Amino acid sequence: MAEILNILAIEPYYGGSHKNFIDGLIRHSRHSFELFQLPARKWKWRMRGAAINAAQWLHARGRRFDIILASDFLSMADLAALCPSAAGIPKVAFFHESQFDYPDQPDAKPDYQFLFTNITTCLAADRVIFNSAFHRDSFIRETAAFMRRMPDFVPVGIAEAIAAKASVLHVGCELDDCGGPPCSKTGPAVILWNHRWEHDKDPEAFFGVLFDLLDEGADFRVIVVGESFRRYPSIFDTARERLAGRIIQFGYAPDRAAYLRALKQSDIIVSTARQEFFGVAVVEAVASGCYPLLPNRLSYPELLPEHHRRRHLYANAADLKRRLAALLADPAIARSSDLRGAMQRFSWAALAPQYDAALEAAGSNRMKKQG
């Protein structure tokens, strides 16, 4: 067996899916990790300044690591420039998201510097891991298009250079506590929202369909969980009022146990997202027994076995409403479908060895170059 690697994990945005991923990898990997992290707030300042914090920490630490693994919120190029001791260490960048495909806030002005940070991070890294094939392919495609927008002195071969070092590893998920035998359910179907309360998940489209079904007399119940913030789309307040008689739970689950109870109470998981690079919330819901209704775009087709995609992927809002209405009319359809086993390929038990192999390959490739 290969030696145990000493890995420095850098997470400038240690919260939400970023925290869950790196904590899970550290827990399940056979290698040894030390984590440098910053709180999950002010993401733009994290992207701008986290490399300075990490370089100072690494210099003061005075310890050499075998590999540096960092999320996309770190400027890998800045770290290499600011910390000479890090320059010779193999670097792996893991992309949870990228600024190319992240929808802007309605009143936001584009800041191209974040796009350049993503690109230079890829160029400075020895290996770049994306959390889905959709993410990898769209990033490389958008990089090529973005480079062509430069007015002059356009660098050559940037997208190709990134593609040569890019690979895909899906996000490891903690699914052991999502299992158990299917619950015996009766009564109206329960529709679940377990996504972040943010504009990129398009809650207006989700609740718009539910309002239409409500007006048409459909019988259903609703559970709305997912992470919320101080500022969130006003549609959630509207929905709390309009769906008051149908709500089982509405608000952030206080702990993992409460969150899993909400998932297991639910029958149908719906997404209307305009941005999704992987989809941990959907994987957890489906692993808990929910019937998925997902848009036929983004990373969602990758989550489902190919022979199930036609049944569970919808084309547009009208198609979502039609499919959802059919399930509400006969909840037994949703309750008899079981894709829980298909989600096990996203468990840490399945993915941790693949991550270990990727990290080992990054280290051995650099050693070959030095030799």
Stockholm file with secondary structure:
# STOCKHOLM 1.0

chainA/1-371         MAEILNILAIEPYYGGSHKNFIDGLIRHSRHSFELFQLPARKWKWRMRGAAINAAQWLHARGRRFDIILASDFLSMADLAALCPSAAGIPKVAFFHESQFDYPDQPDAKPDYQFLFTNITTCLAADRVIFNSAFHRDSFIRETAAFMRRMPDFVPVGIAEAIAAKASVLHVGCELDDCGGPPCSKTGPAVILWNHRWEHDKDPEAFFGVLFDLLDEGADFRVIVVGESFRRYPSIFDTARERLAGRIIQFGYAPDRAAYLRALKQSDIIVSTARQEFFGVAVVEAVASGCYPLLPNRLSYPELLPEHHRRRHLYANAADLKRRLAALLADPAIARSSDLRGAMQRFSWAALAPQYDAALEAAGSNRMKKQG
#=GR chainA/1-371 SS CCCCCEEEEEEEEESHHHHHHHHHHHHHCSSEEEEEEEESCCHHHHHHHHHHHHHHHHHHHTCCCSEEEEETTSCHHHHHHHCHHHHTSCEEEEESCCTTSSCCCTTCCCCHHHHHHHHHHHHHCSEEEESSHHHHHHHHHHHHHHHTTSSSSCCSSHHHHHHHHEEECCCCBCCGGGCSSCCCCCSSCEEEECSCSSGGGCHHHHHHHHHHHHHTTCCCEEEECSCCCSSCCTHHHHHHHHTGGGEEEESCCSSHHHHHHHHHHCSEEECCCSCCSSCHHHHHHHHTTCEEEEESSTTHHHHSCGGGHHHHEESSHHHHHHHHHHHHHCHHHHHHCCCTGGGGGGBHHHHHHHHHHHHHHHHHHHHHHHC
#=GC SS_cons         CCCCCEEEEEEEEESHHHHHHHHHHHHHCSSEEEEEEEESCCHHHHHHHHHHHHHHHHHHHTCCCSEEEEETTSCHHHHHHHCHHHHTSCEEEEESCCTTSSCCCTTCCCCHHHHHHHHHHHHHCSEEEESSHHHHHHHHHHHHHHHTTSSSSCCSSHHHHHHHHEEECCCCBCCGGGCSSCCCCCSSCEEEECSCSSGGGCHHHHHHHHHHHHHTTCCCEEEECSCCCSSCCTHHHHHHHHTGGGEEEESCCSSHHHHHHHHHHCSEEECCCSCCSSCHHHHHHHHTTCEEEEESSTTHHHHSCGGGHHHHEESSHHHHHHHHHHHHHCHHHHHHCCCTGGGGGGBHHHHHHHHHHHHHHHHHHHHHHHC
//
